Amino acid sequence: MDDLRMDEFSTMAMVHEANLTTAALRTINRYLTGFFGRRLMASERKIKNILEDDVPPEIIDVDVSGKKHQFYVKNLTLVIETSVTKRM
């Protein structure tokens, strides 16, 4: 039954996409836990561990057929170095 718990990466993606605050996440988690009788999302501690490795994105502008588009990108080398350094 533990394999049905959302991992920390999926939980973090959901929180980011839904623009949830920590308080909102706690409230949703409390209701889901009460209804299902067990936690369905990763713990806050696991989510915070992901954020420790976070490399801030850079915003780049790209011109496509006369329209400007903005993209958030991360330096892949820096992301890998940060991740490997933490695990050593």
C-alpha positions in Angstrom: 0.0 0.0 0.0 3.0 2.4 0.5 3.7 2.3 -3.2 0.6 4.4 -3.7 2.2 7.4 -1.9 3.2 10.2 -4.3 7.0 10.6 -4.4 8.6 13.9 -3.5 9.3 14.9 -7.1 5.7 14.5 -8.1 4.5 16.2 -5.0 6.8 19.1 -5.6 5.7 19.4 -9.3 2.1 19.5 -8.1 2.8 22.1 -5.5 4.7 24.3 -8.0 2.2 24.0 -10.8 -0.8 24.7 -8.5 1.0 27.6 -6.9 0.4 26.2 -3.4 1.7 27.7 -0.2 3.1 25.5 2.5 -0.1 26.2 4.6 -2.3 25.2 1.6 -0.3 22.0 1.1 -0.7 21.1 4.8 -4.4 21.7 4.7 -4.9 19.5 1.6 -2.6 16.8 3.1 -4.7 16.9 6.3 -8.0 16.4 4.5 -6.6 13.6 2.3 -5.1 11.9 5.3 -8.4 12.1 7.2 -10.4 10.8 4.2 -8.1 8.0 3.2 -6.7 7.2 6.6 -3.1 7.5 5.6 -0.7 10.0 4.0 -0.8 10.2 0.2 2.0 12.7 -0.4 5.7 12.9 0.4 6.7 14.5 3.7 7.7 18.2 3.8 11.1 17.1 4.9 11.6 15.2 1.6 10.3 18.1 -0.4 12.7 20.5 1.4 15.6 18.2 0.6 14.8 18.6 -3.1 14.9 22.4 -2.7 18.4 22.2 -1.1 19.7 21.0 -4.4 17.8 23.6 -6.4 19.7 25.6 -8.9 17.8 28.9 -9.7 16.6 29.1 -13.3 17.6 31.8 -15.8 15.1 33.4 -18.1 15.9 33.5 -21.7 14.0 35.3 -24.5 13.6 33.5 -27.8 12.2 35.1 -31.0 10.1 32.7 -33.0 8.5 34.0 -36.2 8.4 37.5 -34.8 6.9 36.5 -31.4 8.9 36.6 -28.3 8.8 33.7 -25.9 10.3 33.4 -22.5 11.8 30.1 -21.2 13.1 29.2 -17.8 16.3 27.2 -18.2 18.9 25.7 -15.8 22.6 25.2 -16.4 22.7 21.4 -16.7 26.3 21.2 -15.6 25.6 23.1 -12.4 22.5 21.0 -11.7 24.6 17.8 -12.0 27.5 19.2 -10.0 25.2 20.3 -7.2 23.4 16.9 -7.1 26.6 14.9 -7.1 28.3 17.1 -4.5 25.5 16.6 -2.1 25.6 12.8 -2.5 29.3 12.5 -1.8 
